[in-house]
Amino acid sequence: MDTEESLPRTTPSPDAPASPEGDTSQKVSQKGGSGKKKFDHEPYTAPDVEPLDLDDVTFEHFAAAVCAPALVAGAPESRVRELARLVGAYIPNVNGRGLLAGGEYEGVLMVAAVRGRPDAPRVVVGGAVFKPHPRELSFIELALFAVENKCQGRGLGMKLMTFLKRFAKDTHGACAVLSYADFKAYSFFKRLGYDRRVTLAQSIWKPAIVHYEGAAVVEARLENLDAEEAKEKAAAEAPPASTVRVIACTSGQPNCYCKTGRTRAIARFDPATGQELQVYCSASDAARKHGLAPCAVTHVTNGLSPSAQGHHFRYVAEVPWLNSGARAVLHVRDGEAVAEYKSAMAAAQSIFGKASRLNGAVGEVCNGYSDHVEGQEFRWADPRIHPCDYCGTDARADRLLLCDGIGGRCTATAHAECLGIVVPPGDWFCDRCDERRLAGWPMAAAVARSQPRGYFKVRNGVTPQPVVLARARDAAAAAAAAL
């Protein structure tokens, strides 16, 4: 796979979440969309991050009274203009410059030191634009948030958000931060303490903020900010998990959905103590055993509801970067994207007819199980994010290697240190794909579901998750056969 630096694929971090699309008539949105005004942004040049010390970052705040004059025609170069260029590059359909120039929005820049040069100017690696509402409303509105792509996966998004929350509380007396999160970006906001269940009264926030379609309003409460910061510090200092917790099938049904490999284990817990009460192989099994609709369980795990008929659920293993909601699909011809659709269903209905039900087949192509649907090729618009197959976490994302096999569609993922290697140049293949490569298979060809993928060799004394899961399934099948 060709990249700018000719390195193997590593996972992107959602430090700069996708911005919401559309607007409503309640308040005019600053974002352009399909058929709407596009904004002319100043050209943005990404910094050279190699000499930067990304562990040494500081923050610069710009009040609204500073931002507006810094962006008038003829104004000299300034940090405010750097912020406008950054958010314009990463969120091009939002008039970030217009927000900063309007006199109501403030800005924050995250800047990194140059390693070994304490007197050198610090370099911009992230920034945010927000609107502090009157103190009597007690909240700020986060409009734009971005981290330089080459610096993502280093926890900088967390640092920037932590600074913003502290600044909102100490400087503006805010008790909450509200923002509209694109459905794809919700997992990012959830990881940083945001919740779809807004506790601030609608009569306070709804008339005051800009509304977007295709997005959900999220809220971060600031009353327990000290405890939250202490928890984040402890989590950052804790060593990464070294084992994978495997949950075998708990339903006992031969056609249980967990056997597809597309589910995540669910735990029912006591909200007062956090103690785990029961574990299920899937949301469907949890729902079945408690007389609930499956969506009622996932509404709890995804933050839409606090409980389901008094039952509290969570994922056994939180993987915060997993995409939520429908995933955008690219229609590909001769290796080039010719169209983008918001989902596999939208792609199928647009290309094969409105009555088409080939969305599953489109997904099979995107996942590398087949090469085409009636001669049409598809790819996911964004890569699917998985935790490491060895340690089971997505920590240290800049060290996660994605297999380049199956035309970049293989889902095998592992940390370089879990593999016991340095990050290699060029393409990197998992054990199974490397076997196929050495046997002369074309590396872009699909691999059927019946064929194995991923890592299978024990490294550093750790058995990879696919092998552990396969053994657990085999043991469950043998136990069922013995009954």
N, C-alpha and C positions, 0 to 999 in steps of 0.2 A: 504494500500500500504506500503510495507516495504521500509524503507530508513535507511541510516547509523545511523541517530540519532533518528529513530522512530518518526519522526514528520510528519505532513500532508504535502502534496505537496505544495511547493511554487514556484512561477515562476522563471525560470532561467533568468539571465540577459545576454544580448549579449555583455557584456563588453569585452569578449575575442572572437572576431568574428571568424567564420569558415574560415580557410585559403584556398586559391585557389588551384585547382588541375591541374596537367599537366604542360607542358612546350611547347615552340615553338622553332623553329630552329634559330630564330633571336638572342637569347641569351640563354645559357643553364640554365635551371631552377635548383634551389637547392632542389626542392621538388621531393620526390619519389611518385609514384602512383601505379596503378595496373600493376604488372609486372615489376616495377622499383625497384631500390635499396632501401632497408629499412635501416634506420640509427640506430645505437646503441647509445642510450642516457644513461647518468648516471641516476640512480634511483632518483626519486623525492619524497620527503616526505612532504605532506601537513602540514602546520603549525597548531597549536592549536589557533584558532582565538578568542576563548571566552575571554581571558584576554586582547585582543588588543583594543586600542582606534582608531577606523577607521576614526574618525574625525581629528586625529592628524597624518597626513602622510607627509613625506618629500621625496625628490628625490635625487638619487645619479647617477652621470653621469660618464661613463667610455670611454675615448678616444680610438681610434683604437690602438694606441701605447701601451695602458694598457691592452686591451683585449687579444691581440695575445699572449704575453708571459705568461699571467695568465692561459692559457689553454694548454700549452705544457706538455708533459708527465713528471710527477714528480713534477709539480708545486704545491705549498701548497694550502689549501682551501682558497677561496676568494669570494668576492661578485660576481665577473664575473662568476665563476663556478656556483653560485646559480642562476644567470640569465640564464645560459645555461641549467641548469636542469629544470627551470620553463618553458621556451619556448619549450624545448624538450618534456615535459610531455603534454602540451596543444596543441602543433602543431607537432605531432610525425613524420609526413612525410616531414618535412623540416629540413635540416641539420643546425639547429641554432648554434650549437657549431662550425661547420665548417665556418659559416659566421663570427662569432666573432673571430675565430682564423686566418682568412684570411688576417687581417691587413687593411681592407677597411671599415668595419662596426663598429659602435659605439653602446653602450648600455646605457639604463636608467633603474634603479630600483626604484620602489615605495616601501617605507618601512614604517611600522606603529609602533607607540610607544606602549609599554606595560603599561596598565592602572595602575597608582599608583606606578610605578617603573621607575622614570626618568633616572636612571643610567643603566638600562638594555639595552642590544643591541636591536636595532629596528629589526622588523621581515619583511621579504620580502612578499609582497602581490600582486605585479604586476611588469611588466617590458615590455620593447620594445627594438627591435633591428632595427637600421636604418643605411642608407648609405648616408653621406653628399657628394653630387656631387660638382665638382669645382664651385667656386663662380660665374664664368661667366655663368653657367647654371642656377643658382639661384633657385635650389630646392633640397630637400632631399627626399630620397626614403624610405618609411616605409616598412620594410620587415616582422617583426613579432610583435605581440601585444597580451598580455595575462594578465588577472587578476585572481588571485586565486579564484577557484570556490566558496569556502565558504564565500568569501568577496564580491561576485557579488551582484548587485542590490542595492548598497549603493552609487552610483555615482562615484566610484573610477575610472572607465574607462574614464569618463569625465575629472577628475582631471589629470590623466596621459596624456591624449591627449592634454589638455590645456598646461601642462608643456612642452610637446614635441614641440608643435607649437611655444611657446614663445622661447624655446631654439633654434629652427631652425632659427627663425628670428633674434634673438639678437646675437647668437654666429656664425652662418654660413651665415648670410646675405641672407637667403632664402626668396623668395616671395611666395613659394608654397610647400606643402607636397603632394607627389604622392604615391599611393599604389594600389595594385591589390586587389579588394574586391570580395570574393566569392559571388555569386548571393544571397545566403541566408543571407550574412552579410551586404548587401548593406544598409538595413534600419538602421543598427547601425552606419555606416559611415555617412549616410544622417543626422542622429540626431546630429552628431558632426560637421556638417558644410561642409561635402564633397559633391561633385557633379560629376556626370558622364560626364558632359560637361567640358572637359579639355580645359582651355584657353591657357595654355602654348603651344607654337608651337611644333607640332609633331617632327619637325626636331631637336628639342633640347632634348626632353625626350625619344622618342621612341628608338633611338640607345643606350641609356645609361642604361635602367633599365631591370631587369629580367622580362620576360613575362610568363604568365600562361594561359592555356586554362581553360574554365569553370569559368572565372572570368572577371570582368570589371575594367579597370583602373579608379580611382577616384582621384579627386584633391580638396585640401583645400587651398584657397587663404589666404595670411597672411597680405595683405595691411591694412585691417580694423580689425586687431587683437584686438586692444584696445577696440573698440566698441563691438566686439564679446564677449570679456571677461566681459565687463560691463553688457551685456545682460544676459550672463550665470549667473552672480552673482545675478542679479535681479530676474531671474527665480527661482534660488535656494532658495531665501528668500521669494518668493511669496507663499501664502497659496495654497494648492491644490484646484482644482475645486470641488464644492460641488453639482453641478447639472449636469444633463445629457441633452444635447440638442437633441431633437427628431425631425427628419424630416419625415413627412408623405409622402406618395406617391405623386409625382408631375407630373406623366405622365398621370394619368387618365385612364390608360389601365388596363383592368381586369387581364391580364396575365403579368403585369410588373415584371421585374426581381427582383425588390426590395422586392417583397413578399416572395422570397426564404429565406431572411435573410442572404444572402451571399454577399451583396453589402455594400458599404460605400457611404454616401452622399457626393456630390461634390458641391463646390461653385465656381462661376466665379467671379473674382475680378479685381480691377484696380491696376496694378502693381506700379503705381506712388504713390498711397496713401494707398494701402492695403485694401481699402474699398470693402466690399462684395457687389456684384451687383445682383447676382441671385443664388438660391440654387436649386439643383436637387437631387432626391432620389437615382440616380445611374449615372454612367458614360454613360450608354446607353441612358438615358433620355436627358442628356446634349448634347450628340452627335446628337441625333435625332432632337433636337430643333435648332441646329446650322448647320445642314447639314454636319456633320463630321462622320468619321468612329469612332466607340467606342474606338479602339486602339489609335487613335490620342489623345483622352482625357486622357487615362491612361498613355500614354507616357509623358504627361505634369505632371500629378500628381506624377509619379514615377521618374521624373528628367531626362528623356531621351530627352525631347524637351522643349525649353523655352516657346512655345506657340503653339496653333493649329489654324492656319489661323488668327492669331492676338488675339485669345481668351486665357486668362490665367486662369488656374484652380488649385484648391487645395482641399484637403479633408476638410470637415467641422470639423472633429475631427481627429487630427493627433494621430495615435497610432504607435509610431516608432518601437515597437518590433514585429509588425506583420511580419511573414515570407513572403518573396517575391519570386516569381518564383515557379517552381515545388518543391514538398515536397517529401523527401525520405520516402519510405515505407518499413516496415519490414514484411517478410513472417514468420508467427509464427506457431509453432507446439508444443503442450503440454506446452504452456507457454514460450517456448524458441525460440529466433529468429534463423531461419535457413538460411536466406538470406536477403540481403538488396538491394533495387532497387531505382534508382534515382527519380522515380515518380510512380504514380498509373498506368499510361499507360505502363510504362516499366515492372511493375510487372504483369499486365494482359497479355501482349504479350508474356512474358517469360514463364508464367505458363499455360495459356490457348490457346496459339497459336498466331502467328504474326498477324492474321486477327482479333483477339479478340477486342471487344469494351466494355469489362467489367470493364474498368478503373473507371467508375462512381460507379459501384457496389463495387469495392475495396475501394473507398473513403467512401462509406456508412458504410462499416464495420469499417474503421478507425475512423469514427465519431460517432460510437456507435448506428447507426440506424438499423443495422442488425448484426448478429453474424458471418456469413461466406458467402463465394461465392463458391458454389459447393463443400462445405466441407473444403475450404481453409480459414484460418484466417489471418488477417492483422492488423497491427498497424502503426501509424505514427512513424517514427524514432525519431522525436523531438516533444515535446509537442506544441500544438497550444497555442499561447499567446493571451490573451484577457484582456481588461481593466476591472476595478472593475465594477460590475453590479450596484453599488450604486452611486459612485462619478464619474464614467466614465473615470477615468485616470489610467495609469499604474505607477504613481509615488509611491515611497516607496515600491519598488518591493519585498523587503524582507518580507513585511507584507501581500502580496497577497496570499490568500489561494485558491488552486484549489480543486474543489470537487473530491473526490475519487470514486464517483459512476460510474456505467456503466463500471466497470473494468478500471477506470482511464480515460475514454473517455468522461465524462461529461465536458462541457465547462464552467460551472458556475464558476465564479471567484469573489472574494470580499476581500477587506482589512479587517483585523481582527478588526480594530477600527470602520469601517463602520458597521460591524456586532455587535459591542458593546461587543466583547469578547477578551480574551487573546488568543494567539496562543495555541491551544490545542494539547496534545500529541495524537499520533495515527492518524487514518483516520478521515477525516472530510467530511460531506455530506451536500449538499445544501438542501433547504427546500423540493423540490420535491423528490430527492433521499432518503432523510430521511423518507419521507412518505412511499415510496416504501419499504424501509428497515423494518420499523415498521409493514408493512402489510405482511412481509414475502417474498418479492421478492428477488431473488438472485442478489447481488450487481454487479456481472460481466455481467449480461444479458443485451442485447441491448434494447433500448427503441425506438419504432417507431416514425417517424416524427410527426404523429398525436397526440402523447402524449406530455404533457408539461414537460419542464425541468427547472432547475434553481431556483432562489430565487423568492418568491412572497410576502413575509411579509415586511411591512413597518418597518424600523428600524431607530432610531434617527431622525424621522420625514421625512425620504427620501424614496420615492417609488423606488423599483429596476427597472433598465432599461428594463428587459423583460416585466414587467407589463405595463410600460409607453408606450413601443412600441406596445404592444397588444391593449391598449386602443386607441392609435393613428390610428392603422389599422381599428379597429372597428368603430371609428368615421368617417374615410374616407369612409368605406363601407356604413355606414348609410347615409352619405351625398350623395354618388353616387346613392343609392337606392331612395332617395327622389327627384332626378332630373326627 
